[in-house]
């Protein structure tokens, strides 16, 4: 009997090892790449819920905090006073009523009012941080509570620009034209700078947060000393959660250093919810006569404890696994991605550090396809608005993980900072500045090769 049990155990181990070897050979010649979020942070789901899974291996308390944070992330905030005192305090000015409105199913916003698009505002200044408009502040709120007026309306018009590849194939890019109409609090500054932004996908944020700073900075080459045409550089910003200047990692211009600051700022700027980090209502002194007397949800409308649960939720959303990574097109596309040196900025592999109190995030091998640095993307993508050390032409390299599932999760694949690109191909064709030569190399590919590269990106 004892020998039978030993034989069974040995056989089971052999079967497990054989299956693991089979997975290695079936799915990827580079096994790690099949788990872009690491083994605890990757989920094998290709449905509309692919972005909404928690990390494996967390403690029971951390799992509970994830679910509480999820409820705050998804539920609508309401006006004060209300019977639901834990969820009141909306506004008085806001862009949306919930986090999920801009990040539906933890995914990506669309370039429409109320669906993830907002306008950042500033005026020319010698300060490093953006100088807000004296009346409308640093962000236009296009909604308001019932007793107030919204600041104004967002208007977008598109014109199509037709281009032609060297092989004769045509393409079309839509050029956005932005304006603000129906202003309700007076004239906006004649020197106003507008930067449209759409909400990014939420996956893998906790992994990006704990990549060692030295591993990011080592790739910076502000003056292009190696002569490769790529001059990524870091953005350093004041972080309200620590009170110090830190490396920016989040936001389209890497203008936020930590997730707690990112979440607290979004509560305040997007929903009009006060926290201990942003304790003031999100209107300016020039708007106070019209708005200061309105009911609110208290001195603090989200407690630190609840805020940290939302941060934990945002920190521990898994990354979907690669799809069809061993497909012929995808494998050829990966070689093209590297030969065109797209991975100079969209750096494939990182290893997370040891900071924070979520052990499953630490020391993970990940494949986010970003260097988290700023790059000059050319005049056509410029918002002409400086943001700390970032110029109007500079943008943080967007992570590519999960990009092929945007249509499944969010029913669209609007890309770039303002969603002007309708798919991966258009996003590539908008690249300029440091990426100009890489874009031109893409355009010179044969049609089948261009599709192979696109198929590879969509497999990420």
C-alpha positions as CSV (number, residue, x, y, z in Angstrom):
1,X,0.0,0.0,0.0
2,X,2.8,2.3,1.0
3,X,4.6,1.7,-2.3
4,X,1.3,2.3,-4.2
5,X,0.9,5.7,-2.6
6,X,4.5,6.6,-3.3
7,X,4.1,5.6,-7.0
8,X,0.9,7.7,-7.2
9,X,2.6,10.8,-5.7
10,X,5.6,10.4,-8.0
11,X,3.4,10.0,-11.0
12,X,1.4,13.1,-10.0
13,X,4.6,15.1,-9.7
14,X,5.7,13.9,-13.1
15,X,2.4,14.7,-14.7
16,X,2.5,18.3,-13.2
17,X,6.1,18.8,-14.4
18,X,5.1,17.5,-17.9
19,X,2.1,19.8,-18.0
20,X,4.3,22.8,-17.0
21,X,6.8,21.9,-19.7
22,X,3.9,21.6,-22.2
23,X,2.6,25.0,-21.2
24,X,6.1,26.5,-21.7
25,X,6.4,25.0,-25.2
26,X,2.8,25.6,-26.2
27,X,2.3,29.1,-25.3
28,X,5.6,30.9,-25.4
29,X,9.2,30.3,-26.1
30,X,9.8,32.8,-23.3
31,X,7.6,31.5,-20.5
32,X,7.8,34.7,-18.4
33,X,6.1,36.8,-21.1
34,X,3.0,34.7,-20.8
35,X,2.5,36.2,-17.3
36,X,2.8,39.9,-17.9
37,X,1.7,40.7,-14.4
38,X,3.8,38.0,-12.8
39,X,2.4,34.7,-11.7
40,X,0.3,36.2,-8.9
41,X,-0.8,39.2,-11.0
42,X,-1.8,37.6,-14.3
43,X,-5.4,36.5,-15.0
44,X,-6.5,34.1,-17.8
45,X,-9.7,35.7,-18.8
46,X,-10.5,37.2,-22.2
47,X,-14.1,38.4,-21.4
48,X,-15.3,41.9,-20.5
49,X,-14.3,41.3,-16.9
50,X,-10.6,40.7,-17.8
51,X,-9.4,43.9,-16.0
52,X,-11.4,43.3,-12.7
53,X,-9.6,40.5,-10.9
54,X,-7.7,40.8,-7.7
55,X,-4.2,39.5,-7.1
56,X,-3.7,36.0,-6.0
57,X,-2.1,35.2,-2.7
58,X,-3.2,38.2,-0.6
59,X,-4.1,37.8,3.1
60,X,-7.8,37.5,4.1
61,X,-7.7,41.1,5.4
62,X,-6.3,42.4,2.1
63,X,-8.9,40.5,0.1
64,X,-11.6,42.1,2.3
65,X,-10.1,45.6,1.7
66,X,-10.1,44.9,-2.0
67,X,-13.9,44.2,-2.0
68,X,-14.7,47.2,0.1
69,X,-12.5,49.4,-2.2
70,X,-14.3,47.9,-5.2
71,X,-17.6,49.0,-3.8
72,X,-16.4,52.6,-3.3
73,X,-14.9,52.6,-6.8
74,X,-18.1,51.5,-8.5
75,X,-20.9,53.2,-6.6
76,X,-22.2,56.7,-7.5
77,X,-21.8,59.5,-5.0
78,X,-24.8,61.6,-4.3
79,X,-25.6,65.2,-3.3
80,X,-25.7,66.3,0.3
81,X,-27.7,66.1,2.4
82,X,-28.7,62.5,1.8
83,X,-29.7,59.4,3.8
84,X,-26.7,57.6,2.4
85,X,-24.3,59.6,4.5
86,X,-21.4,57.4,3.7
87,X,-21.7,58.2,0.0
88,X,-22.8,61.9,0.0
89,X,-20.8,65.0,-0.7
90,X,-20.8,65.0,-4.5
91,X,-19.6,68.2,-6.1
92,X,-20.7,71.0,-6.0
93,X,-18.8,70.8,-9.3
94,X,-17.7,67.5,-10.9
95,X,-16.9,65.6,-14.0
96,X,-18.5,62.3,-13.0
97,X,-20.3,60.7,-10.1
98,X,-18.1,57.6,-9.7
99,X,-14.7,56.2,-10.5
100,X,-16.1,53.6,-12.7
101,X,-17.7,56.2,-15.0
102,X,-14.2,57.1,-16.3
103,X,-12.8,53.6,-15.8
104,X,-15.7,51.3,-16.8
105,X,-15.0,47.7,-15.8
106,X,-11.6,49.1,-14.6
107,X,-10.7,49.9,-18.2
108,X,-10.3,52.9,-20.4
109,X,-12.3,56.1,-20.8
110,X,-13.8,57.3,-24.0
111,X,-13.4,60.8,-25.5
112,X,-16.9,61.9,-24.5
113,X,-18.2,64.1,-21.6
114,X,-19.1,62.0,-18.6
115,X,-17.3,58.9,-20.0
116,X,-13.7,59.6,-19.0
117,X,-12.7,62.8,-20.8
118,X,-11.7,65.9,-18.9
119,X,-9.9,69.2,-19.7
120,X,-6.9,70.1,-17.6
121,X,-6.5,73.9,-17.5
122,X,-3.6,76.2,-16.8
123,X,-2.2,79.6,-17.8
124,X,1.5,80.6,-18.6
125,X,3.6,80.8,-15.5
126,X,7.2,80.6,-14.3
127,X,6.2,78.0,-11.7
128,X,7.1,74.4,-12.2
129,X,3.6,73.2,-11.3
130,X,0.8,74.2,-13.6
131,X,-0.8,77.6,-12.8
132,X,-4.6,77.2,-12.6
133,X,-7.0,79.6,-14.3
134,X,-8.0,82.3,-11.8
135,X,-11.7,81.5,-12.2
136,X,-12.0,77.9,-13.4
137,X,-9.0,76.4,-11.7
138,X,-6.9,73.5,-13.0
139,X,-9.7,71.4,-14.4
140,X,-13.0,72.1,-16.1
141,X,-16.0,70.6,-14.3
142,X,-18.8,70.2,-16.9
143,X,-21.4,69.0,-14.3
144,X,-22.8,70.4,-11.1
145,X,-25.2,69.6,-8.3
146,X,-28.8,70.7,-8.7
147,X,-28.3,74.0,-6.9
148,X,-25.3,75.1,-8.9
149,X,-24.2,75.6,-12.5
150,X,-21.6,73.6,-14.3
151,X,-18.5,75.5,-15.3
152,X,-19.1,75.0,-19.0
153,X,-19.4,72.4,-21.7
154,X,-16.7,70.5,-23.5
155,X,-16.9,70.6,-27.3
156,X,-15.0,68.4,-29.7
157,X,-15.0,68.5,-33.5
158,X,-13.0,66.1,-35.7
159,X,-11.7,66.5,-39.2
160,X,-10.3,63.6,-41.2
161,X,-6.8,63.7,-42.6
162,X,-6.1,61.2,-45.4
163,X,-2.6,59.8,-45.8
164,X,-1.0,57.2,-48.0
165,X,1.5,54.5,-47.3
166,X,4.5,54.1,-49.7
167,X,2.7,50.9,-51.0
168,X,-0.3,53.0,-52.0
169,X,-2.6,51.9,-49.2
170,X,-4.5,54.9,-47.7
171,X,-5.3,55.6,-44.1
172,X,-7.2,58.3,-42.3
173,X,-6.4,60.1,-39.0
174,X,-9.0,62.2,-37.2
175,X,-7.7,65.6,-36.0
176,X,-9.5,66.9,-32.9
177,X,-10.5,70.5,-32.3
178,X,-11.4,71.4,-28.7
179,X,-13.3,74.3,-27.3
180,X,-15.1,75.3,-24.1
181,X,-18.6,76.7,-24.5
182,X,-21.4,78.0,-22.2
183,X,-19.1,79.3,-19.5
184,X,-21.1,80.1,-16.3
185,X,-18.6,81.9,-14.0
186,X,-17.2,84.6,-16.3
187,X,-14.6,84.8,-18.9
188,X,-11.8,82.3,-19.0
189,X,-8.2,83.5,-19.3
190,X,-7.3,84.5,-22.9
191,X,-4.0,82.6,-22.5
192,X,-5.7,79.4,-21.3
193,X,-4.0,76.2,-22.1
194,X,-6.2,73.1,-22.5
195,X,-5.1,69.5,-22.2
196,X,-7.7,66.9,-22.9
197,X,-7.2,63.6,-21.1
198,X,-9.0,60.3,-21.1
199,X,-9.0,57.8,-18.2
200,X,-6.4,55.0,-18.4
201,X,-6.9,51.3,-17.7
202,X,-6.4,50.4,-14.0
203,X,-4.5,47.1,-14.4
204,X,-1.1,46.5,-12.9
205,X,-0.8,49.9,-11.2
206,X,0.6,48.5,-7.9
207,X,3.4,46.8,-9.9
208,X,4.4,50.0,-11.7
209,X,4.4,51.9,-8.3
210,X,7.1,49.7,-6.8
211,X,9.6,49.4,-9.7
212,X,12.8,50.7,-8.1
213,X,13.4,54.4,-9.1
214,X,16.9,53.6,-10.0
215,X,15.7,51.0,-12.6
216,X,13.7,53.8,-14.2
217,X,16.2,56.5,-14.1
218,X,19.0,54.4,-15.6
219,X,17.1,54.5,-18.9
220,X,16.8,58.3,-18.9
221,X,19.0,60.0,-21.5
222,X,17.8,63.6,-21.5
223,X,20.5,64.8,-23.9
224,X,20.6,61.7,-26.1
225,X,24.2,61.1,-25.2
226,X,24.1,57.7,-26.9
227,X,22.9,59.2,-30.2
228,X,20.0,56.8,-30.7
229,X,17.5,59.6,-31.1
230,X,15.6,58.7,-27.9
231,X,16.0,61.1,-25.0
232,X,13.6,59.9,-22.3
233,X,13.6,61.8,-19.0
234,X,11.9,61.7,-15.7
235,X,9.2,64.0,-14.3
236,X,9.7,65.0,-10.7
237,X,6.6,66.3,-8.8
238,X,5.5,67.3,-5.4
239,X,3.6,64.4,-3.7
240,X,1.0,65.5,-1.2
241,X,1.0,62.1,0.6
242,X,4.7,62.4,1.5
243,X,5.2,66.1,1.3
244,X,8.3,65.5,-0.8
245,X,9.4,65.8,-4.4
246,X,9.2,62.3,-6.0
247,X,9.6,60.6,-9.4
248,X,6.3,60.9,-11.3
249,X,4.9,57.5,-12.5
250,X,1.2,58.0,-13.2
251,X,-0.9,60.2,-15.4
252,X,-0.3,61.0,-19.1
253,X,2.6,63.3,-18.2
254,X,3.9,61.3,-15.2
255,X,2.6,64.1,-13.0
256,X,1.7,62.0,-10.0
257,X,4.1,59.9,-7.9
258,X,2.0,57.7,-5.8
259,X,-1.4,55.9,-6.1
260,X,-2.7,57.4,-2.9
261,X,-2.2,60.9,-4.3
262,X,-3.6,59.9,-7.7
263,X,-6.8,58.5,-6.1
264,X,-7.3,61.4,-3.7
265,X,-6.7,63.9,-6.4
266,X,-9.3,62.1,-8.6
267,X,-11.8,62.1,-5.8
268,X,-11.4,65.8,-5.4
269,X,-10.9,67.0,-9.0
270,X,-13.3,64.6,-10.8
271,X,-16.0,64.0,-8.2
272,X,-15.7,66.9,-5.8
273,X,-15.1,64.7,-2.8
274,X,-12.8,65.9,0.0
275,X,-10.2,63.9,1.8
276,X,-7.5,64.7,4.3
277,X,-5.1,65.1,1.4
278,X,-7.3,67.5,-0.6
279,X,-9.6,69.0,2.1
280,X,-11.0,71.9,0.2
281,X,-13.9,72.0,-2.2
282,X,-12.8,72.0,-5.8
283,X,-13.8,75.5,-6.7
284,X,-11.8,78.7,-6.8
285,X,-12.0,81.8,-4.6
286,X,-13.6,83.6,-7.5
287,X,-16.4,81.0,-7.6
288,X,-17.0,81.0,-3.8
289,X,-19.7,83.6,-3.7
290,X,-21.9,81.3,-5.8
291,X,-20.9,77.9,-4.3
292,X,-19.6,78.2,-0.8
293,X,-23.0,78.1,0.9
294,X,-24.1,74.7,-0.5
295,X,-24.5,71.6,1.6
296,X,-21.5,69.2,1.7
297,X,-20.7,65.8,3.2
298,X,-18.7,67.1,6.1
299,X,-15.1,68.3,6.7
300,X,-13.8,65.0,5.1
301,X,-16.1,63.1,2.8
302,X,-13.9,60.0,2.4
303,X,-12.1,58.9,5.6
304,X,-8.4,57.9,5.4
305,X,-9.4,54.3,6.1
306,X,-11.9,54.2,3.2
307,X,-9.5,56.0,0.9
308,X,-6.8,53.5,1.6
309,X,-9.2,50.7,0.7
310,X,-9.9,52.3,-2.7
311,X,-6.1,52.7,-3.2
312,X,-5.6,49.0,-2.3
313,X,-8.2,48.1,-4.8
314,X,-6.5,50.1,-7.5
315,X,-3.1,48.7,-6.5
316,X,-4.1,45.0,-6.8
317,X,-5.9,44.6,-10.1
318,X,-4.4,41.8,-12.1
319,X,-3.1,42.1,-15.7
320,X,-4.7,39.8,-18.4
321,X,-2.4,37.2,-19.9
322,X,-1.1,37.5,-23.5
323,X,-3.4,36.0,-26.1
324,X,-2.3,33.9,-29.1
325,X,1.3,34.7,-28.3
326,X,2.6,31.9,-30.4
327,X,0.5,32.8,-33.4
328,X,2.5,33.2,-36.6
329,X,1.6,36.8,-37.1
330,X,2.2,37.6,-33.4
331,X,5.6,36.0,-33.4
332,X,6.7,37.8,-36.6
333,X,5.2,41.0,-35.2
334,X,7.3,40.7,-32.1
335,X,10.4,40.6,-34.2
336,X,9.3,43.6,-36.1
337,X,8.5,45.5,-32.9
338,X,12.0,44.9,-31.7
339,X,13.7,45.5,-35.1
340,X,11.9,48.9,-35.4
341,X,13.1,49.6,-31.8
342,X,9.6,50.3,-30.5
343,X,10.9,48.7,-27.3
344,X,13.4,51.6,-26.8
345,X,10.5,53.4,-25.1
346,X,7.9,50.6,-24.7
347,X,10.4,48.7,-22.6
348,X,9.2,45.1,-22.3
349,X,10.5,43.8,-19.0
350,X,10.8,45.1,-15.5
351,X,11.3,43.6,-12.0
352,X,9.4,45.1,-9.1
353,X,11.1,46.1,-5.9
354,X,10.4,45.4,-2.2
355,X,8.5,48.5,-1.1
356,X,4.9,48.6,0.3
357,X,3.0,46.1,2.4
358,X,1.4,43.9,-0.3
359,X,3.9,41.0,-0.5
360,X,2.5,39.5,-3.8
361,X,3.5,42.7,-5.7
362,X,7.1,42.4,-4.7
363,X,10.0,40.9,-6.8
364,X,7.7,40.1,-9.7
365,X,9.0,39.8,-13.3
366,X,6.5,41.9,-15.3
367,X,6.0,42.9,-19.0
368,X,4.2,46.3,-19.0
369,X,5.9,47.7,-22.2
370,X,6.8,51.1,-20.8
371,X,9.8,52.9,-19.4
372,X,7.6,55.4,-17.4
373,X,9.7,58.2,-18.8
374,X,8.7,61.4,-20.7
375,X,9.3,61.5,-24.5
376,X,8.9,64.3,-27.0
377,X,6.1,63.0,-29.3
378,X,6.1,65.9,-31.7
379,X,4.1,69.0,-32.4
380,X,1.0,67.1,-33.7
381,X,0.4,65.4,-30.4
382,X,1.4,68.5,-28.3
383,X,-1.1,70.0,-25.9
384,X,1.2,73.0,-25.5
385,X,0.7,72.8,-21.7
386,X,3.7,72.3,-19.4
387,X,3.1,70.0,-16.4
388,X,5.9,70.2,-13.8
389,X,9.1,69.2,-15.8
390,X,7.1,67.9,-18.8
391,X,6.8,70.2,-21.8
392,X,3.7,70.4,-24.0
393,X,5.3,67.9,-26.4
394,X,6.2,65.4,-23.8
395,X,4.2,62.4,-22.7
396,X,4.8,59.4,-20.5
397,X,5.3,56.1,-22.4
398,X,1.9,54.4,-22.1
399,X,2.0,50.8,-20.9
400,X,0.7,48.4,-23.6
401,X,-0.4,45.5,-21.4
402,X,-4.1,44.7,-22.0
403,X,-4.3,47.0,-25.0
404,X,-5.8,44.3,-27.2
405,X,-8.7,43.7,-24.8
406,X,-9.9,47.3,-24.8
407,X,-12.6,46.6,-27.4
408,X,-13.9,43.6,-25.3
409,X,-13.8,45.5,-22.0
410,X,-14.9,49.0,-23.1
411,X,-16.4,48.5,-26.6
412,X,-13.8,50.8,-28.1
413,X,-10.0,51.1,-28.6
414,X,-9.6,54.9,-28.5
415,X,-5.9,55.4,-27.8
416,X,-3.5,58.3,-26.9
417,X,-4.0,60.9,-24.3
418,X,-7.2,62.3,-25.8
419,X,-8.6,59.2,-27.5
420,X,-8.1,60.6,-31.0
421,X,-6.7,57.3,-32.3
422,X,-9.3,54.7,-33.1
423,X,-7.0,51.7,-33.1
424,X,-3.4,50.6,-32.7
425,X,-2.5,51.5,-36.3
426,X,-3.7,55.1,-35.9
427,X,-1.9,55.4,-32.6
428,X,1.4,54.4,-34.3
429,X,0.8,56.9,-37.2
430,X,0.3,59.8,-34.7
431,X,3.8,59.2,-33.3
432,X,6.3,62.0,-34.0
433,X,9.2,63.7,-32.3
434,X,11.6,61.1,-31.0
435,X,9.4,58.4,-32.6
436,X,9.2,60.0,-36.0
437,X,11.8,57.7,-37.6
438,X,10.2,54.6,-36.1
439,X,6.8,55.7,-37.5
440,X,8.3,56.2,-40.9
441,X,9.9,52.7,-40.7
442,X,6.5,51.2,-39.9
443,X,5.0,53.0,-42.9
444,X,7.6,51.5,-45.2
445,X,6.7,47.9,-44.1
446,X,4.7,45.8,-46.4
447,X,1.0,45.6,-45.6
448,X,1.3,42.1,-44.2
449,X,4.2,43.2,-42.0
450,X,2.3,46.2,-40.7
451,X,-0.6,43.8,-39.8
452,X,1.8,41.5,-38.1
453,X,3.2,44.2,-35.8
454,X,-0.4,45.4,-35.0
455,X,-1.4,41.8,-34.2
456,X,1.5,41.5,-31.8
457,X,0.6,44.7,-30.0
458,X,-3.0,43.5,-29.8
459,X,-1.8,40.3,-28.2
460,X,-0.4,42.1,-25.2
